C-alpha cells in the first residue's frame, strides 16, 4: 500500500527544502507520494530538476499563496 | 551524467563555508562524486565539541545567521550521509593543530595529504573556497 506524506519545509532557505525532501525520500517506499511545502522561491524550479535527474516523478507543482506545493512520486 | 566535484575549503568565514557546503550537498544529492578537502581555517569547525560560530564577512553572512538557513555543518553532514560525499581533513592542518582524526566529528573521513587528494581529483572539477 503506497503512502502519502507532507513535508513541511516552509521558512527554510535553499538548499534546506531539497535536503528535507531527500531525507524523507530515502525512507519512503517505491510508489509513495511526498508533498513538499516550500517558501523558498528557487524550489519551484530546483526541486523538479533534482527529481528528474535522479529519476522520480513529479505529480504536480503549484504555488498557492506564496507556498510551493510539489508532489513527487518515488519511482525507484 | 554524474561528475566528480572536488571542493577545497580554506577560509573560516561563514559565507565561504556555507557556499562550499551548499554545493557539496546539492552535488552529492544529484549523484555527483563529491570530495571536500578541509584545511587551514576551515578545519577547526570540525573538531568535536567545538561550537564556535563562523564570523560573517559581510552583509549576506549576517543575513544568513537567521532562522531557516541550514547551518553549513549540517549541510556537509547531509552531503556525507545522503550522497556519500567524502569530507577529508588535511593531514598538515591536523599536524599543526596537534590533533588526531579521533578528535574530529564522526562524519569526517581519513586524514589526507595533498598528493593523494590531487591524484584522486584528477579529471574532475576543483572549486576552492
N, CA and C atoms of all chains as a GROMACS GRO file, in nm:
protein
  615
    1UNK      N    1   0.085  -0.120   0.000
    1UNK     CA    2   0.000   0.000   0.000
    1UNK      C    3   0.088   0.124   0.000
    2UNK      N    4   0.072   0.209  -0.102
    2UNK     CA    5   0.158   0.328  -0.105
    2UNK      C    6   0.100   0.439  -0.017
    3UNK      N    7   0.192   0.516   0.039
    3UNK     CA    8   0.151   0.619   0.133
    3UNK      C    9   0.170   0.759   0.077
    4UNK      N   10   0.105   0.852   0.142
    4UNK     CA   11   0.117   0.991   0.103
    4UNK      C   12   0.160   1.070   0.226
    5UNK      N   13   0.256   1.158   0.206
    5UNK     CA   14   0.312   1.227   0.323
    5UNK      C   15   0.341   1.372   0.288
    6UNK      N   16   0.320   1.461   0.386
    6UNK     CA   17   0.352   1.602   0.362
    6UNK      C   18   0.480   1.637   0.436
    7UNK      N   19   0.570   1.703   0.366
    7UNK     CA   20   0.694   1.750   0.428
    7UNK      C   21   0.688   1.902   0.432
    8UNK      N   22   0.680   1.954   0.552
    8UNK     CA   23   0.666   2.099   0.566
    8UNK      C   24   0.805   2.164   0.583
    9UNK      N   25   0.855   2.219   0.473
    9UNK     CA   26   0.987   2.284   0.478
    9UNK      C   27   0.973   2.435   0.462
   10UNK      N   28   0.857   2.487   0.499
   10UNK     CA   29   0.836   2.632   0.486
   10UNK      C   30   0.932   2.708   0.577
   11UNK      N   31   0.969   2.825   0.531
   11UNK     CA   32   1.060   2.914   0.606
   11UNK      C   33   1.202   2.862   0.621
   12UNK      N   34   1.242   2.764   0.538
   12UNK     CA   35   1.384   2.731   0.533
   12UNK      C   36   1.437   2.774   0.397
   13UNK      N   37   1.563   2.810   0.395
   13UNK     CA   38   1.625   2.860   0.272
   13UNK      C   39   1.700   2.748   0.199
   14UNK      N   40   1.725   2.772   0.072
   14UNK     CA   41   1.798   2.680  -0.014
   14UNK      C   42   1.931   2.642   0.050
   15UNK      N   43   1.972   2.517   0.048
   15UNK     CA   44   1.903   2.400  -0.007
   15UNK      C   45   1.825   2.322   0.099
   16UNK      N   46   1.778   2.388   0.204
   16UNK     CA   47   1.705   2.320   0.312
   16UNK      C   48   1.588   2.235   0.265
   17UNK      N   49   1.494   2.293   0.184
   17UNK     CA   50   1.380   2.213   0.140
   17UNK      C   51   1.420   2.087   0.061
   18UNK      N   52   1.519   2.102  -0.027
   18UNK     CA   53   1.564   1.987  -0.106
   18UNK      C   54   1.622   1.879  -0.015
   19UNK      N   55   1.702   1.922   0.082
   19UNK     CA   56   1.764   1.826   0.173
   19UNK      C   57   1.658   1.753   0.257
   20UNK      N   58   1.556   1.826   0.298
   20UNK     CA   59   1.449   1.761   0.375
   20UNK      C   60   1.375   1.659   0.290
   21UNK      N   61   1.352   1.698   0.164
   21UNK     CA   62   1.285   1.605   0.073
   21UNK      C   63   1.368   1.478   0.056
   22UNK      N   64   1.498   1.495   0.034
   22UNK     CA   65   1.584   1.380   0.010
   22UNK      C   66   1.588   1.288   0.132
   23UNK      N   67   1.594   1.349   0.250
   23UNK     CA   68   1.595   1.269   0.373
   23UNK      C   69   1.469   1.181   0.380
   24UNK      N   70   1.354   1.241   0.351
   24UNK     CA   71   1.229   1.164   0.357
   24UNK      C   72   1.218   1.064   0.241
   25UNK      N   73   1.272   1.102   0.127
   25UNK     CA   74   1.268   1.017   0.009
   25UNK      C   75   1.342   0.885   0.036
   26UNK      N   76   1.453   0.897   0.108
   26UNK     CA   77   1.533   0.776   0.139
   26UNK      C   78   1.452   0.677   0.221
   27UNK      N   79   1.366   0.732   0.309
   27UNK     CA   80   1.290   0.645   0.398
   27UNK      C   81   1.160   0.594   0.335
   28UNK      N   82   1.119   0.659   0.225
   28UNK     CA   83   0.991   0.622   0.163
   28UNK      C   84   1.004   0.493   0.081
   29UNK      N   85   0.889   0.434   0.048
   29UNK     CA   86   0.888   0.316  -0.038
   29UNK      C   87   0.854   0.356  -0.180
   30UNK      N   88   0.894   0.273  -0.276
   30UNK     CA   89   0.860   0.299  -0.416
   30UNK      C   90   0.708   0.307  -0.429
   31UNK      N   91   0.660   0.411  -0.498
   31UNK     CA   92   0.516   0.429  -0.515
   31UNK      C   93   0.458   0.531  -0.419
   32UNK      N   94   0.529   0.560  -0.310
   32UNK     CA   95   0.481   0.660  -0.214
   32UNK      C   96   0.483   0.799  -0.277
   33UNK      N   97   0.391   0.883  -0.231
   33UNK     CA   98   0.387   1.021  -0.279
   33UNK      C   99   0.424   1.114  -0.164
   34UNK      N  100   0.516   1.205  -0.193
   34UNK     CA  101   0.557   1.304  -0.093
   34UNK      C  102   0.518   1.442  -0.145
   35UNK      N  103   0.461   1.522  -0.058
   35UNK     CA  104   0.428   1.658  -0.098
   35UNK      C  105   0.516   1.754  -0.017
   36UNK      N  106   0.598   1.829  -0.089
   36UNK     CA  107   0.690   1.921  -0.024
   36UNK      C  108   0.630   2.061  -0.022
   37UNK      N  109   0.627   2.122   0.095
   37UNK     CA  110   0.581   2.261   0.106
   37UNK      C  111   0.704   2.349   0.126
   38UNK      N  112   0.721   2.450   0.040
   38UNK     CA  113   0.839   2.535   0.050
   38UNK      C  114   0.806   2.680   0.018
   39UNK      N  115   0.865   2.768   0.096
   39UNK     CA  116   0.850   2.911   0.065
   39UNK      C  117   0.978   2.965  -0.002
   40UNK      N  118   1.075   2.877  -0.022
   40UNK     CA  119   1.198   2.916  -0.090
   40UNK      C  120   1.166   2.932  -0.239
   41UNK      N  121   1.188   3.051  -0.291
   41UNK     CA  122   1.146   3.084  -0.429
   41UNK      C  123   1.207   2.990  -0.533
   42UNK      N  124   1.332   2.949  -0.512
   42UNK     CA  125   1.400   2.864  -0.611
   42UNK      C  126   1.347   2.722  -0.616
   43UNK      N  127   1.275   2.680  -0.512
   43UNK     CA  128   1.231   2.540  -0.504
   43UNK      C  129   1.146   2.497  -0.623
   44UNK      N  130   1.060   2.588  -0.673
   44UNK     CA  131   0.969   2.555  -0.782
   44UNK      C  132   1.040   2.501  -0.904
   45UNK      N  133   1.161   2.549  -0.929
   45UNK     CA  134   1.238   2.501  -1.045
   45UNK      C  135   1.343   2.399  -1.004
   46UNK      N  136   1.403   2.421  -0.888
   46UNK     CA  137   1.517   2.340  -0.846
   46UNK      C  138   1.479   2.200  -0.802
   47UNK      N  139   1.368   2.189  -0.730
   47UNK     CA  140   1.328   2.057  -0.681
   47UNK      C  141   1.292   1.964  -0.798
   48UNK      N  142   1.209   2.012  -0.896
   48UNK     CA  143   1.183   1.926  -1.012
   48UNK      C  144   1.310   1.886  -1.088
   49UNK      N  145   1.406   1.977  -1.092
   49UNK     CA  146   1.535   1.946  -1.157
   49UNK      C  147   1.600   1.824  -1.091
   50UNK      N  148   1.601   1.825  -0.959
   50UNK     CA  149   1.659   1.711  -0.885
   50UNK      C  150   1.576   1.584  -0.910
   51UNK      N  151   1.443   1.600  -0.904
   51UNK     CA  152   1.354   1.485  -0.920
   51UNK      C  153   1.377   1.417  -1.055
   52UNK      N  154   1.389   1.499  -1.162
   52UNK     CA  155   1.412   1.442  -1.295
   52UNK      C  156   1.550   1.378  -1.303
   53UNK      N  157   1.646   1.445  -1.245
   53UNK     CA  158   1.784   1.397  -1.254
   53UNK      C  159   1.800   1.259  -1.190
   54UNK      N  160   1.734   1.239  -1.075
   54UNK     CA  161   1.751   1.110  -1.009
   54UNK      C  162   1.643   1.008  -1.049
   55UNK      N  163   1.546   1.052  -1.132
   55UNK     CA  164   1.453   0.955  -1.190
   55UNK      C  165   1.325   0.930  -1.114
   56UNK      N  166   1.281   1.024  -1.031
   56UNK     CA  167   1.149   1.011  -0.970
   56UNK      C  168   1.048   1.085  -1.059
   57UNK      N  169   0.926   1.103  -1.007
   57UNK     CA  170   0.820   1.155  -1.093
   57UNK      C  171   0.749   1.273  -1.026
   58UNK      N  172   0.735   1.383  -1.100
   58UNK     CA  173   0.661   1.498  -1.049
   58UNK      C  174   0.512   1.474  -1.074
   59UNK      N  175   0.432   1.475  -0.971
   59UNK     CA  176   0.288   1.455  -0.986
   59UNK      C  177   0.222   1.590  -1.012
   60UNK      N  178   0.259   1.690  -0.933
   60UNK     CA  179   0.209   1.826  -0.954
   60UNK      C  180   0.303   1.925  -0.890
   61UNK      N  181   0.295   2.049  -0.937
   61UNK     CA  182   0.384   2.153  -0.887
   61UNK      C  183   0.311   2.286  -0.900
   62UNK      N  184   0.268   2.341  -0.789
   62UNK     CA  185   0.197   2.468  -0.798
   62UNK      C  186   0.227   2.556  -0.678
   63UNK      N  187   0.210   2.687  -0.702
   63UNK     CA  188   0.234   2.782  -0.595
   63UNK      C  189   0.100   2.836  -0.548
   64UNK      N  190   0.072   2.816  -0.421
   64UNK     CA  191  -0.054   2.863  -0.365
   64UNK      C  192  -0.024   2.960  -0.251
   65UNK      N  193  -0.067   3.083  -0.268
   65UNK     CA  194  -0.046   3.186  -0.166
   65UNK      C  195   0.097   3.190  -0.113
   66UNK      N  196   0.192   3.193  -0.207
   66UNK     CA  197   0.332   3.208  -0.169
   66UNK      C  198   0.402   3.081  -0.125
   67UNK      N  199   0.330   2.968  -0.130
   67UNK     CA  200   0.393   2.841  -0.088
   67UNK      C  201   0.394   2.743  -0.206
   68UNK      N  202   0.511   2.692  -0.237
   68UNK     CA  203   0.520   2.588  -0.340
   68UNK      C  204   0.470   2.456  -0.283
   69UNK      N  205   0.381   2.391  -0.358
   69UNK     CA  206   0.334   2.256  -0.324
   69UNK      C  207   0.385   2.165  -0.434
   70UNK      N  208   0.484   2.086  -0.404
   70UNK     CA  209   0.541   2.000  -0.507
   70UNK      C  210   0.519   1.855  -0.467
   71UNK      N  211   0.441   1.784  -0.551
   71UNK     CA  212   0.411   1.644  -0.521
   71UNK      C  213   0.501   1.554  -0.604
   72UNK      N  214   0.565   1.461  -0.537
   72UNK     CA  215   0.661   1.373  -0.604
   72UNK      C  216   0.628   1.228  -0.574
   73UNK      N  217   0.634   1.144  -0.676
   73UNK     CA  218   0.616   1.001  -0.652
   73UNK      C  219   0.751   0.932  -0.661
   74UNK      N  220   0.780   0.854  -0.560
   74UNK     CA  221   0.908   0.781  -0.560
   74UNK      C  222   0.899   0.670  -0.664
   75UNK      N  223   0.989   0.674  -0.762
   75UNK     CA  224   0.978   0.582  -0.875
   75UNK      C  225   1.076   0.466  -0.869
   76UNK      N  226   1.174   0.474  -0.780
   76UNK     CA  227   1.272   0.363  -0.775
   76UNK      C  228   1.337   0.353  -0.638
   77UNK      N  229   2.447   1.259  -1.639
   77UNK     CA  230   2.584   1.207  -1.619
   77UNK      C  231   2.637   1.264  -1.488
   78UNK      N  232   2.685   1.179  -1.404
   78UNK     CA  233   2.742   1.231  -1.280
   78UNK      C  234   2.885   1.277  -1.306
   79UNK      N  235   2.925   1.376  -1.230
   79UNK     CA  236   3.061   1.425  -1.246
   79UNK      C  237   3.134   1.421  -1.112
   80UNK      N  238   3.261   1.451  -1.120
   80UNK     CA  239   3.343   1.448  -0.999
   80UNK      C  240   3.370   1.592  -0.957
   81UNK      N  241   3.327   1.625  -0.836
   81UNK     CA  242   3.344   1.761  -0.787
   81UNK      C  243   3.433   1.759  -0.663
   82UNK      N  244   3.540   1.833  -0.670
   82UNK     CA  245   3.634   1.842  -0.558
   82UNK      C  246   3.630   1.983  -0.503
   83UNK      N  247   3.610   1.992  -0.373
   83UNK     CA  248   3.598   2.123  -0.311
   83UNK      C  249   3.710   2.139  -0.207
   84UNK      N  250   3.780   2.250  -0.215
   84UNK     CA  251   3.884   2.278  -0.116
   84UNK      C  252   3.836   2.392  -0.027
   85UNK      N  253   3.824   2.366   0.102
   85UNK     CA  254   3.781   2.470   0.197
   85UNK      C  255   3.902   2.520   0.275
   86UNK      N  256   3.926   2.649   0.261
   86UNK     CA  257   4.043   2.710   0.322
   86UNK      C  258   3.999   2.815   0.425
   87UNK      N  259   3.899   2.893   0.386
   87UNK     CA  260   3.854   3.006   0.466
   87UNK      C  261   3.766   2.961   0.583
   88UNK      N  262   3.771   3.037   0.690
   88UNK     CA  263   3.686   3.007   0.805
   88UNK      C  264   3.569   3.103   0.815
   89UNK      N  265   3.538   3.176   0.707
   89UNK     CA  266   3.426   3.270   0.716
   89UNK      C  267   3.295   3.201   0.678
   90UNK      N  268   3.188   3.253   0.733
   90UNK     CA  269   3.057   3.190   0.720
   90UNK      C  270   3.012   3.177   0.574
   91UNK      N  271   3.029   3.283   0.495
   91UNK     CA  272   2.981   3.280   0.357
   91UNK      C  273   3.050   3.170   0.276
   92UNK      N  274   3.181   3.161   0.292
   92UNK     CA  275   3.256   3.064   0.210
   92UNK      C  276   3.224   2.921   0.252
   93UNK      N  277   3.216   2.897   0.384
   93UNK     CA  278   3.183   2.763   0.431
   93UNK      C  279   3.043   2.725   0.389
   94UNK      N  280   2.952   2.823   0.393
   94UNK     CA  281   2.813   2.798   0.355
   94UNK      C  282   2.803   2.760   0.206
   95UNK      N  283   2.870   2.839   0.122
   95UNK     CA  284   2.864   2.814  -0.023
   95UNK      C  285   2.924   2.678  -0.056
   96UNK      N  286   3.036   2.647   0.007
   96UNK     CA  287   3.100   2.517  -0.016
   96UNK      C  288   3.007   2.404   0.028
   97UNK      N  289   2.941   2.422   0.142
   97UNK     CA  290   2.851   2.318   0.194
   97UNK      C  291   2.727   2.303   0.106
   98UNK      N  292   2.678   2.416   0.053
   98UNK     CA  293   2.561   2.410  -0.035
   98UNK      C  294   2.595   2.333  -0.162
   99UNK      N  295   2.710   2.364  -0.220
   99UNK     CA  296   2.749   2.294  -0.343
   99UNK      C  297   2.772   2.146  -0.314
  100UNK      N  298   2.840   2.118  -0.203
  100UNK     CA  299   2.868   1.978  -0.169
  100UNK      C  300   2.739   1.900  -0.151
  101UNK      N  301   2.642   1.958  -0.079
  101UNK     CA  302   2.520   1.881  -0.050
  101UNK      C  303   2.433   1.863  -0.174
  102UNK      N  304   2.421   1.969  -0.254
  102UNK     CA  305   2.336   1.956  -0.373
  102UNK      C  306   2.402   1.864  -0.477
  103UNK      N  307   2.533   1.880  -0.496
  103UNK     CA  308   2.603   1.793  -0.591
  103UNK      C  309   2.594   1.647  -0.547
  104UNK      N  310   2.613   1.622  -0.418
  104UNK     CA  311   2.605   1.485  -0.368
  104UNK      C  312   2.463   1.431  -0.386
  105UNK      N  313   2.364   1.519  -0.368
  105UNK     CA  314   2.224   1.476  -0.380
  105UNK      C  315   2.187   1.438  -0.523
  106UNK      N  316   2.252   1.498  -0.622
  106UNK     CA  317   2.219   1.460  -0.760
  106UNK      C  318   2.311   1.348  -0.810
  107UNK      N  319   2.386   1.292  -0.719
  107UNK     CA  320   2.464   1.173  -0.754
  107UNK      C  321   2.605   1.201  -0.801
  108UNK      N  322   2.651   1.325  -0.788
  108UNK     CA  323   2.790   1.352  -0.823
  108UNK      C  324   2.882   1.294  -0.717
  109UNK      N  325   3.004   1.266  -0.760
  109UNK     CA  326   3.104   1.214  -0.667
  109UNK      C  327   3.173   1.335  -0.604
  110UNK      N  328   3.152   1.355  -0.475
  110UNK     CA  329   3.199   1.478  -0.410
  110UNK      C  330   3.308   1.449  -0.307
  111UNK      N  331   3.418   1.523  -0.317
  111UNK     CA  332   3.522   1.518  -0.213
  111UNK      C  333   3.547   1.659  -0.163
  112UNK      N  334   3.549   1.674  -0.032
  112UNK     CA  335   3.575   1.805   0.027
  112UNK      C  336   3.703   1.796   0.108
  113UNK      N  337   3.800   1.879   0.073
  113UNK     CA  338   3.927   1.881   0.144
  113UNK      C  339   3.923   1.997   0.242
  114UNK      N  340   3.935   1.967   0.372
  114UNK     CA  341   3.922   2.070   0.475
  114UNK      C  342   4.059   2.105   0.528
  115UNK      N  343   4.098   2.229   0.506
  115UNK     CA  344   4.230   2.270   0.554
  115UNK      C  345   4.226   2.411   0.612
  116UNK      N  346   4.341   2.460   0.653
  116UNK     CA  347   4.356   2.596   0.706
  116UNK      C  348   4.244   2.631   0.805
  117UNK      N  349   4.187   2.749   0.792
  117UNK     CA  350   4.090   2.795   0.893
  117UNK      C  351   3.954   2.727   0.885
  118UNK      N  352   3.935   2.642   0.784
  118UNK     CA  353   3.808   2.570   0.773
  118UNK      C  354   3.805   2.448   0.865
  119UNK      N  355   3.921   2.395   0.897
  119UNK     CA  356   3.924   2.268   0.972
  119UNK      C  357   3.877   2.278   1.119
  120UNK      N  358   3.915   2.383   1.193
  120UNK     CA  359   3.878   2.386   1.336
  120UNK      C  360   3.729   2.370   1.364
  121UNK      N  361   3.643   2.404   1.269
  121UNK     CA  362   3.498   2.390   1.292
  121UNK      C  363   3.456   2.244   1.304
  122UNK      N  364   3.542   2.154   1.260
  122UNK     CA  365   3.506   2.013   1.259
  122UNK      C  366   3.569   1.936   1.374
  123UNK      N  367   3.630   2.010   1.468
  123UNK     CA  368   3.682   1.946   1.589
  123UNK      C  369   3.562   1.918   1.680
  124UNK      N  370   3.555   1.795   1.730
  124UNK     CA  371   3.445   1.753   1.818
  124UNK      C  372   3.425   1.851   1.933
  125UNK      N  373   3.302   1.884   1.958
  125UNK     CA  374   3.272   1.966   2.075
  125UNK      C  375   3.291   2.115   2.056
  126UNK      N  376   3.348   2.156   1.942
  126UNK     CA  377   3.366   2.299   1.919
  126UNK      C  378   3.237   2.358   1.864
  127UNK      N  379   3.191   2.464   1.923
  127UNK     CA  380   3.064   2.519   1.876
  127UNK      C  381   3.077   2.665   1.835
  128UNK      N  382   3.201   2.709   1.809
  128UNK     CA  383   3.220   2.849   1.770
  128UNK      C  384   3.148   2.878   1.637
  129UNK      N  385   3.092   2.996   1.629
  129UNK     CA  386   3.025   3.039   1.507
  129UNK      C  387   3.128   3.093   1.408
  130UNK      N  388   3.106   3.065   1.279
  130UNK     CA  389   3.196   3.121   1.178
  130UNK      C  390   3.161   3.269   1.162
  131UNK      N  391   3.262   3.358   1.166
  131UNK     CA  392   3.232   3.501   1.154
  131UNK      C  393   3.184   3.538   1.013
  132UNK      N  394   3.092   3.631   1.006
  132UNK     CA  395   3.043   3.678   0.876
  132UNK      C  396   3.146   3.771   0.813
  133UNK      N  397   3.157   3.763   0.679
  133UNK     CA  398   3.248   3.852   0.606
  133UNK      C  399   3.179   3.983   0.572
  134UNK      N  400   3.048   3.974   0.551
  134UNK     CA  401   2.973   4.092   0.506
  134UNK      C  402   2.824   4.074   0.526
  135UNK      N  403   2.750   4.152   0.448
  135UNK     CA  404   2.605   4.161   0.465
  135UNK      C  405   2.533   4.026   0.458
  136UNK      N  406   2.567   3.946   0.358
  136UNK     CA  407   2.496   3.820   0.341
  136UNK      C  408   2.525   3.722   0.455
  137UNK      N  409   2.646   3.728   0.503
  137UNK     CA  410   2.682   3.643   0.617
  137UNK      C  411   2.600   3.677   0.739
  138UNK      N  412   2.575   3.804   0.758
  138UNK     CA  413   2.492   3.848   0.870
  138UNK      C  414   2.348   3.800   0.849
  139UNK      N  415   2.298   3.816   0.727
  139UNK     CA  416   2.162   3.770   0.697
  139UNK      C  417   2.147   3.619   0.716
  140UNK      N  418   2.256   3.548   0.690
  140UNK     CA  419   2.250   3.402   0.700
  140UNK      C  420   2.240   3.350   0.841
  141UNK      N  421   2.262   3.438   0.939
  141UNK     CA  422   2.253   3.394   1.078
  141UNK      C  423   2.108   3.371   1.120
  142UNK      N  424   2.012   3.412   1.034
  142UNK     CA  425   1.872   3.399   1.073
  142UNK      C  426   1.822   3.255   1.066
  143UNK      N  427   1.710   3.234   1.132
  143UNK     CA  428   1.644   3.104   1.136
  143UNK      C  429   1.608   3.061   0.993
  144UNK      N  430   1.618   2.932   0.970
  144UNK     CA  431   1.576   2.880   0.840
  144UNK      C  432   1.689   2.857   0.742
  145UNK      N  433   1.808   2.913   0.771
  145UNK     CA  434   1.923   2.885   0.685
  145UNK      C  435   1.991   2.761   0.743
  146UNK      N  436   1.998   2.653   0.663
  146UNK     CA  437   2.060   2.532   0.719
  146UNK      C  438   2.208   2.557   0.751
  147UNK      N  439   2.252   2.527   0.874
  147UNK     CA  440   2.392   2.551   0.909
  147UNK      C  441   2.487   2.470   0.821
  148UNK      N  442   2.604   2.527   0.792
  148UNK     CA  443   2.695   2.460   0.697
  148UNK      C  444   2.737   2.321   0.744
  149UNK      N  445   2.751   2.304   0.876
  149UNK     CA  446   2.793   2.172   0.922
  149UNK      C  447   2.686   2.067   0.896
  150UNK      N  448   2.561   2.109   0.910
  150UNK     CA  449   2.450   2.018   0.881
  150UNK      C  450   2.448   1.980   0.733
  151UNK      N  451   2.476   2.079   0.645
  151UNK     CA  452   2.478   2.050   0.502
  151UNK      C  453   2.592   1.955   0.464
  152UNK      N  454   2.709   1.976   0.524
  152UNK     CA  455   2.821   1.886   0.497
  152UNK      C  456   2.786   1.744   0.543
  153UNK      N  457   2.723   1.738   0.661
  153UNK     CA  458   2.684   1.608   0.715
  153UNK      C  459   2.584   1.538   0.623
  154UNK      N  460   2.487   1.616   0.572
  154UNK     CA  461   2.388   1.557   0.480
  154UNK      C  462   2.455   1.514   0.350
  155UNK      N  463   2.553   1.592   0.305
  155UNK     CA  464   2.625   1.555   0.183
  155UNK      C  465   2.690   1.418   0.203
  156UNK      N  466   2.745   1.397   0.323
  156UNK     CA  467   2.813   1.270   0.352
  156UNK      C  468   2.712   1.157   0.370
  157UNK      N  469   2.604   1.185   0.442
  157UNK     CA  470   2.509   1.079   0.474
  157UNK      C  471   2.416   1.043   0.359
  158UNK      N  472   2.370   1.145   0.287
  158UNK     CA  473   2.271   1.119   0.181
  158UNK      C  474   2.336   1.097   0.046
  159UNK      N  475   2.455   1.152   0.027
  159UNK     CA  476   2.515   1.144  -0.107
  159UNK      C  477   2.656   1.089  -0.109
  160UNK      N  478   2.696   1.028   0.002
  160UNK     CA  479   2.830   0.968   0.009
  160UNK      C  480   2.944   1.063  -0.022
  161UNK      N  481   2.928   1.191   0.008
  161UNK     CA  482   3.040   1.284  -0.010
  161UNK      C  483   3.149   1.248   0.090
  162UNK      N  484   3.273   1.267   0.046
  162UNK     CA  485   3.385   1.243   0.137
  162UNK      C  486   3.430   1.376   0.196
  163UNK      N  487   3.444   1.381   0.326
  163UNK     CA  488   3.493   1.502   0.393
  163UNK      C  489   3.631   1.467   0.447
  164UNK      N  490   3.733   1.524   0.385
  164UNK     CA  491   3.870   1.481   0.414
  164UNK      C  492   3.950   1.589   0.484
  165UNK      N  493   3.996   1.562   0.606
  165UNK     CA  494   4.076   1.662   0.676
  165UNK      C  495   4.219   1.660   0.624
  166UNK      N  496   4.275   1.778   0.609
  166UNK     CA  497   4.412   1.792   0.561
  166UNK      C  498   4.509   1.744   0.668
  167UNK      N  499   4.597   1.652   0.633
  167UNK     CA  500   4.687   1.596   0.734
  167UNK      C  501   4.784   1.701   0.789
  168UNK      N  502   4.822   1.796   0.704
  168UNK     CA  503   4.911   1.902   0.752
  168UNK      C  504   4.843   1.988   0.859
  169UNK      N  505   4.716   2.023   0.833
  169UNK     CA  506   4.643   2.106   0.929
  169UNK      C  507   4.625   2.033   1.063
  170UNK      N  508   4.602   1.901   1.055
  170UNK     CA  509   4.589   1.822   1.178
  170UNK      C  510   4.721   1.824   1.255
  171UNK      N  511   4.832   1.812   1.182
  171UNK     CA  512   4.964   1.817   1.247
  171UNK      C  513   4.985   1.952   1.316
  172UNK      N  514   4.952   2.059   1.244
  172UNK     CA  515   4.970   2.193   1.301
  172UNK      C  516   4.887   2.212   1.427
  173UNK      N  517   4.765   2.160   1.424
  173UNK     CA  518   4.676   2.174   1.539
  173UNK      C  519   4.706   2.073   1.649
  174UNK      N  520   4.798   1.981   1.618
  174UNK     CA  521   4.836   1.874   1.711
  174UNK      C  522   4.714   1.793   1.757
  175UNK      N  523   4.631   1.757   1.661
  175UNK     CA  524   4.517   1.672   1.695
  175UNK      C  525   4.512   1.551   1.601
  176UNK      N  526   4.438   1.448   1.642
  176UNK     CA  527   4.426   1.329   1.559
  176UNK      C  528   4.285   1.323   1.502
  177UNK      N  529   4.265   1.230   1.410
  177UNK     CA  530   4.136   1.212   1.344
  177UNK      C  531   4.024   1.186   1.444
  178UNK      N  532   4.059   1.117   1.555
  178UNK     CA  533   3.958   1.083   1.656
  178UNK      C  534   3.898   1.205   1.723
  179UNK      N  535   3.966   1.317   1.712
  179UNK     CA  536   3.914   1.438   1.776
  179UNK      C  537   3.824   1.518   1.682
  180UNK      N  538   3.802   1.465   1.564
  180UNK     CA  539   3.714   1.533   1.468
  180UNK      C  540   3.575   1.471   1.470
  181UNK      N  541   3.477   1.542   1.416
  181UNK     CA  542   3.340   1.491   1.408
  181UNK      C  543   3.337   1.357   1.334
  182UNK      N  544   3.239   1.271   1.370
  182UNK     CA  545   3.237   1.136   1.313
  182UNK      C  546   3.219   1.129   1.160
  183UNK      N  547   3.158   1.234   1.100
  183UNK     CA  548   3.138   1.226   0.955
  183UNK      C  549   3.266   1.257   0.875
  184UNK      N  550   3.369   1.301   0.947
  184UNK     CA  551   3.494   1.336   0.880
  184UNK      C  552   3.574   1.209   0.848
  185UNK      N  553   3.623   1.201   0.725
  185UNK     CA  554   3.695   1.083   0.677
  185UNK      C  555   3.841   1.081   0.719
  186UNK      N  556   3.921   0.997   0.652
  186UNK     CA  557   4.061   0.980   0.691
  186UNK      C  558   4.146   1.103   0.657
  187UNK      N  559   4.249   1.131   0.742
  187UNK     CA  560   4.341   1.240   0.711
  187UNK      C  561   4.404   1.216   0.573
  188UNK      N  562   4.408   1.323   0.496
  188UNK     CA  563   4.450   1.310   0.357
  188UNK      C  564   4.556   1.414   0.324
  189UNK      N  565   4.658   1.372   0.253
  189UNK     CA  566   4.762   1.464   0.208
  189UNK      C  567   4.727   1.519   0.071
  190UNK      N  568   4.795   1.625   0.034
  190UNK     CA  569   4.766   1.689  -0.095
  190UNK      C  570   4.792   1.598  -0.214
  191UNK      N  571   4.898   1.519  -0.204
  191UNK     CA  572   4.931   1.432  -0.318
  191UNK      C  573   4.815   1.339  -0.348
  192UNK      N  574   4.763   1.278  -0.242
  192UNK     CA  575   4.653   1.185  -0.256
  192UNK      C  576   4.527   1.257  -0.307
  193UNK      N  577   4.499   1.373  -0.245
  193UNK     CA  578   4.379   1.447  -0.284
  193UNK      C  579   4.385   1.487  -0.431
  194UNK      N  580   4.499   1.541  -0.474
  194UNK     CA  581   4.511   1.586  -0.612
  194UNK      C  582   4.506   1.469  -0.709
  195UNK      N  583   4.562   1.358  -0.669
  195UNK     CA  584   4.559   1.246  -0.760
  195UNK      C  585   4.417   1.191  -0.772
  196UNK      N  586   4.342   1.190  -0.662
  196UNK     CA  587   4.201   1.148  -0.670
  196UNK      C  588   4.114   1.249  -0.745
  197UNK      N  589   4.156   1.376  -0.742
  197UNK     CA  590   4.076   1.483  -0.804
  197UNK      C  591   4.094   1.489  -0.955
  198UNK      N  592   4.190   1.416  -1.004
  198UNK     CA  593   4.224   1.423  -1.146
  198UNK      C  594   4.102   1.401  -1.237
  199UNK      N  595   4.085   1.490  -1.332
  199UNK     CA  596   3.977   1.477  -1.428
  199UNK      C  597   3.846   1.539  -1.382
  200UNK      N  598   3.837   1.579  -1.257
  200UNK     CA  599   3.713   1.639  -1.208
  200UNK      C  600   3.725   1.789  -1.195
  201UNK      N  601   3.619   1.850  -1.147
  201UNK     CA  602   3.623   1.995  -1.123
  201UNK      C  603   3.682   2.020  -0.985
  202UNK      N  604   3.752   2.132  -0.973
  202UNK     CA  605   3.807   2.167  -0.843
  202UNK      C  606   3.766   2.310  -0.808
  203UNK      N  607   3.694   2.323  -0.697
  203UNK     CA  608   3.646   2.454  -0.653
  203UNK      C  609   3.712   2.487  -0.520
  204UNK      N  610   3.753   2.610  -0.505
  204UNK     CA  611   3.820   2.649  -0.380
  204UNK      C  612   3.744   2.761  -0.310
  205UNK      N  613   3.725   2.743  -0.181
  205UNK     CA  614   3.654   2.845  -0.101
  205UNK      C  615   3.739   2.888   0.017
   0.00000   0.00000   0.00000
